[in-house]
Amino acid sequence: MADEEREKHGGDPPPVGTSRIEAWPRNWLVPVILLTLRECTSYGYKLMEQAAAFGFGAMNPGTLYRTLRHMESDGLCESEWDTTNEGGPARRVYSITDAGEAYLDFWATSLEQYQRNMDAFFQLYTGRPTRRNQQKDDG
């Protein structure tokens, strides 16, 4: 790799099998949590398990709880202590608010546009013509 290419990519090339390109939308954890809470109220550990299904593997619990605190202070979710855990410790249970529902709807709309953009990217990347170019050729 040429020196100017290394500089453009931040120095040394990334190790094999890794990438410095971040393909996730920013704050992806927030809509994932809201989507889970829309289905049912939940507690932190269960939310971490659900987030793993969206690509959040070995997440630091501190990251999740810090995010939940920010979401609660922003009015996206609310919590209360559940003391009915049959002799176990009390757990903080989270639920989505109306503001959280609205925020989730906004994210869904934004992700639909993001998906269209990604579809167009991969159509060009793989060499398949886009619908617009097909219509020009047919016309």
N, C-alpha and C positions, 0 to 999 in steps of 0.2 A: 504494500500500500504506500502511495506517495506521501511525503511529509505533509503536503497541504491537505490531503484526505484525512490523515490522522488528526490534524488540527481541527478540521471541520467536525470531526466526530469526537472531539474532546480528548485527544491524546492517543494513548495506546488503543489498539482494537479491543473490543470486549472479548472476554473468554468465550471459547467455543460453546455453543448451546445457550448463550445468554444474549440479551439485547439491552441497549440503553434507551430504546424507543418505548415510550409508555403508551399503550393502546387503549387504556381504560379512560373513560371520561373522569374528570376531576370530581371528587366527593361521591364516588360511586357507592360507597358504603351507606350513605344516607338514604337514597331511594330503595336500596336493597332491604334495609331495616324497616322502612315504612311499608314496603310491599308485604313483608312478613307480618308486621303489626296489623295491617289491614285484614289479614286472615283471622288473627286471634291475638289476644294479649299474650305477652311472653316475658320471660326473664332473660338476663344477660347470657347465661351459658347456652340456652336454647337458641338465642339470636346468633351466637357465634357458630353453632352447628348449621343453622340455616344459611348464614353468609358463606360458609364453605362451598355450598352448592353453586354459588355465583363467582367462584374463583378466589375467595379469601381463605386460603389454606391455613397455615400456621399463624394465625393472627394473635398479636399480643393483646391479652384481655384489657390492658390499660387503654389501648387504642379504641376498643369498642366502648368501654365505659365513659371515656372522655367524649367520644362522639355522641353517645346518648345524653350526657349532661348538656352538651351544646344544643342538641336537638330539643331538649326539654326547655332550655332557656330561650330558644327561638320559638317556642310554642308549637313545635311539630309533633311532639308526643308528650305524654304525662305519665307519671308513675305513682305507685302507692306500695306500701309494704304488705306482703301477703304472709300472714302468720299461721295459716292453716296447713302447714307442711308436715302434719302428723309427727310431731316431735323433732323435726329437723329445724334448721335455722330459718329465720324469716328471710324472704327473698323480695327484692324490689321487682315489681311487675310493671311492664310498660304497655301503653296503649296509644294508638294513633289519635290525633285530634282532627278537627275540621280543617285547621290550617295545614296539618300534615297531609290530609287527603288532597287538598288543593295543590300542595307542593308536589305530591306524587303524580297528579294529573299533568302538571307542567312538565315534569321529567319524562313522562310517557310520550307526550307530544314532541318534546325535544329529541327523544331517542328514535322516534319514527323518522324524523328528518335525518338524524345521524345514520340510521340504517339505509335510507335512500342514498345518502352520500357514499356510504361504504359499498353498496351495491354498484353504483356508478363507477367507483374506483376499481373494483374487481372486474367489472365488465371490460374496462379499458385495459387493465393489467393483463387479463387473460386473452385479449385480442378479440373478444366478442363485441360486435357492434352494439351500441346503445339503442334503445327504442327510437330515439329521435333520429339517429343516423340511418336506421332501417327505413323509417318513413320517408326520408329524403330520397333514398335509393329507389324505393318503390314508386315514388311520385313522378 
